[in-house]
C-alpha cells in the first residue's frame, strides 16, 4: 500500500481510505454490517496496509463510531499508527441544536464523537455539508477552537460549491484560523462535475481530495443494470443511487466493462485505477462489505492505465446537474 501526503499538509495517509459507513447497526440499512461481520473486513484492510479510516457521527445513529473505535483499538497497537476521520453536520438528535455547524453543536458533537470512538482526538474533523443557517465565521472559529484544544489535528470539508469552500478558506486565513486541508467530494467516472471548479480550486490551494462514492454507489461494479434491475442487496435498497444515476450513465459503465474484460480484471479495479490517477486525488473512500471489495481497491493502487484506456473511459461522459450537496452520499 502506498502512503502519500494529504494535499500539501504534513499528514500522511494510505492511498485507500476505508469508509466505515458500512459498519454499524443492520437496522439502519439492509446492507450495513454489525461489529462481528465487520471485523474480518477491517482486519484485512489493516493487513493490506490501509491506515486511513473515515466515519461520521450520524452513521447508524453513532453505532459506526462505536464500532470504528473498538475495531481500530483492537487491530492497531498504537493510536498513532492510523489516521482517524469523522464528520459533523447532520442531526444526531431531535433537538434544534443537535444539527448543523453552530458553535454549540460542533463543540457538543466533537466531544460525543470522541467518547464513542474511545480516543482523545481525531486526526481529521470534517464538516459533512454546508450550513446555510450559520455564519461561516462562527463555524470556522469553532473548528479552529476544536484544533487548538487538541481534539482534532486537522479539519476538512465535504460536498459544497467551490465558492463556498473558497469563502470558508478566506475567512479562516483572514482571521488566522485553521484552514481545511481536505475536500471529501462526490467524484467518479460517472459524475465528473467536480472537475469544473472544485478540483482546480483544490489543486491551486494544495487541498487533498478524498472522493466519496468512487464507484458510483456500485454502479461501476455491475450492481445495477439498465432498466433499474438491481443485482446486490445494497443496490436494491439504495433509493439515493436510483435518483442520482440513470440509464444514460451506462455508456460509461459499458466502457469500464470493456476495458476490464480486455485486461481480465474486475470493473471496480479499472474504475478505481482511473480515479487514483486523477490530479489531486489522494485517497478514494471505499465502502467494503465483502473481502473482494478490498481486494479490488488494493489492487487498483498498482493498476496503471494507458492514455488510450483513460481516453476511452472519459469519452462517454455526459454532464450532470449538481449531485451530492444535500443528503446524497451520507
N, C-alpha and C positions, 0 to 999 in steps of 0.2 A: 504494500500500500504506500503510495506517495503521500508526502505531507508538504503543505505549502503555507505561505503567509495568507491571512485573511485580508485581502486588499493590500494596502500599504501599512497596516497595523503591525505590531510586533507579535500578534497571536498566531501560532502555528496550528493548523488543523489538518485532519486527513482529507483526502480528495473526495471521499464519500462521507456524507453525514447520514446517520440513521435517524429517520423520523420516528418518534415514539408515539404518535397519534394512534398507531395500530394496536397499542397495548394499553389496557385499562379495564373497563367494565364491558363484558359482552352484551350487557343490556343497553349500552349506549348505541351501538350499531352492530349489525349481524356479523360483520367481519372482524370486529375487534377481539383480540386475544387476551385472556387472563394471564396472570403472572406466570403460572406453571407452563403454559403453552408458549409464552413469550421468551422464557429464559434460554432455551436452546438456540433460538434465533439470535438473540442479543449476544450470547456466548460465541456463536460463530462469527458475528461481526467483530467482536473483540479479538478473537484469534486470527482474523483476517487482517488486522491492523487498523480497524476503524477506531478512532479516538474522539469523534465529534458526534454529539447526540443532541437532538432538538425536540423539545416538548412545549406544552403551553398549559397555563393554569386551568383553562376551560375544557381540555380534552377529558372526556369521560368524567366531567364534574370533579376534576382533581385526581382521579384514580391513576391517570397516566403519570403524573408527577410522583405519586407514591411508589408505583412500580419502577419507574425510572431510577429513583433514588436508591431503592433496595437492591436492584439488579446491578447497578454500577458499583455500589459499595461492595457487593459480593465478588464482582468479576475483576476489579482493579485493586491492586494492593495499596495504592496511594491516591488521594484526591487529585494531586497534580498530574496524574497520568492521563486524564481525559478532559475534554472540553465540553462543558455542560451549558446548554442554552434553553431558555424558556421565554414565554411571551405573556403580555398583559394587554387587555382591552375589553374582550368580550365578557358578558355578565358571568359572575361567579356566585350570584345570589339574587334574591328578589328585590333587594333594596335599591333605591335610586342612585346611591353612591357606590354600588358594587359592580360598576362597569365603567368603561371609558378611560380617559387618560388625565383625570384630575389629580392634583397632588394627593388628595385624600385617598383615592382609590389606588394610585401607584404605591404609596407608602404602605397601605394595608396589604396590597397584593404581593409585593416582594417578600414581606415577612411570612405571609401564608405559603407562598411557593417554597421558600427556604425550609419552612417547617415540614412540608410534605416531602420535599426532596431529601431531607435529613442532612443538609450541608449548611455551612455558614456563608457561602457566596455562590453565585453563578458566574460563569465566565462571560456569558453574553445575554443581556437582558433586552428583549425586543418589544417594540410596540406592534401589536398584531394588526392593527389598521389605523387609519387617520381618524381623529376625533373632531368632528365638526362643531362640537358644542363647547370645547375647552380651548382657551387661547394657547397657541403653540408655545408661547413664552412660559406659561405655567407648567406645561408638560416637560419642556427641556430643562427647566430649573429643577423640577422634581427628579428627573432622571440623573441630572448632574449630582444631586444630593445622594441618590442611591449609590453612585460610583464612589463619591468621596467618603461615604460611610463604610465602604469596603464590602457592601452587599452584592456588588456586581463589578466585574473588571472592565467590561466594555458594554456599549449599547448598540443596538441595531434596529432596523425598521423593516416593515413588511409592506405589502402591496399598497401603493398610492400613486398619485400623479407626480411626474417629475418636478413640477413647480412646487408642490407641497414639500417634497423631500428637500429641494433647494432652499426653500424658505426655512425649514427646520434647521438645516445646517448653518444657514446665515445667522439665525437667531442665536444659536449656540456659539458660533465664532465671535459674534459681536459682543457677547457677554462674558466670553472666556470660559464657557461651559463645555462639558464633554460633548463631542460630536459622534454621530453614528459612524461605525466602521463597516457595517454590512447592510445589504438590501436583500431581503428574502421575498423574491417576486415570482409571479406566475410566468414561467418561461419553459417552452419545449418546442419540438419540431412543428406541432400543430398550432401553437399560439406564440407568435414571434413579435407581437406589437411592442414589446419592451425594447426592441432594437431601435425604435424610432427616437425615443428621448431618454428613457430611464437608464439604459445601459451606457450610452455615450456619456451621460452625466456621471455615472459611477466610475467609468474609466478615467474621466478627466479628474475626478476628485479622489481617486485611489480607494474607492469603496468596494469591498469584496461582494460578489454576487453569489447567493446560495439559493438557487431556484427551488420553489415547491412545485409539486405535480410535474416532475421532469418527464414522466411517461404519460402525461395527459390522463391521469386517473385510470391508467391501464389501457387506454385506447390504443397506444402504440405497441402494446404487448399482445394484442389479439383478444382482449377481454370483451370486446364488443364487435358486432358485425353490422353491415348495412341493414337498414330496416328496423333497427332498435333491438336486435337479438343480443342477449347477454350470455356470456359463457362462464362467468365466475360468480361466486356469492357476492363479492363486493360490487361488481358492475350491476348486478340485479337489484341492489339495494342502495344505489347511489344516485338519487334524483338530481343532485347538483351537477354531476357529469352529463346527465341527459340534457340539461339546459345549457351547458357550456359548449358541448361539441355535437356536431350534426353529421349527417351522411356526406355533406360536402367536404368534410375533413378526411374522408377515407382515401382520397387520392394520395395524400401524404403517407397514410398508413400503408398503402399498396407499394409505394416507393421503398419504405423501410423493409417490408416483407421481401421484396425482390432482391435487394442487396443482401439481406440476411440469408436468403436461400443461396445466393451466389457464393457467400462466404461460409455457408453451412454453420451459421451462428444464430442464436435466438434473436428475434427482433428487438427485444429490450436492450440487448448489448449494443446493437447498432445505434439505436436512438440515444442511449446514454453516451456512447462514444462521440457522437456528433455534438452533444451538449457540452461535454467535458472539453471539447476542442474550441468552444466559442470564446471570444475575447472577454476577459473579466470574470468568467465563471470559476469560482473557487471550489465549491462542493455542492453538487445537487443533493437535495434531501430525499432520501429513498424510503419508501414505505415497504416493509417486508413482512409478510405473513407466512411465507414458506422459505425454506433454506435456499431454494433455487433462485429466489428473488435476489438474495445476497450474492449468490454465485455470479449472476449476470452483471450486477453492479460492480463487483470487484474486478471481474474480467474486463469490463468496459474501460477501466483506467488504463489498461495496457493495449487496448484496441486502437489502432491507427487507421483512419480512413483516408483514402486518396482524395485529391482535389476533385477528380471526376465524380467520385461517390458522394462527396459533400454537395456538389452542384446538383446532382440528381435528387438528393434528399430535399434540397431547398426549392427546386423548381415548381412543384405542385402547390406551393403555399397560397392560401387565399387570405386576404385581410379580414380581421375580426373587429367587432365592436369591443370596447374595453371589457375584459373579463377578469374578475379576481379582486376587485376593490371592495366588495361587500362581504358577505358571509362565505363566498365560494372558497373552497380550499382549506377551510378551517379544520 
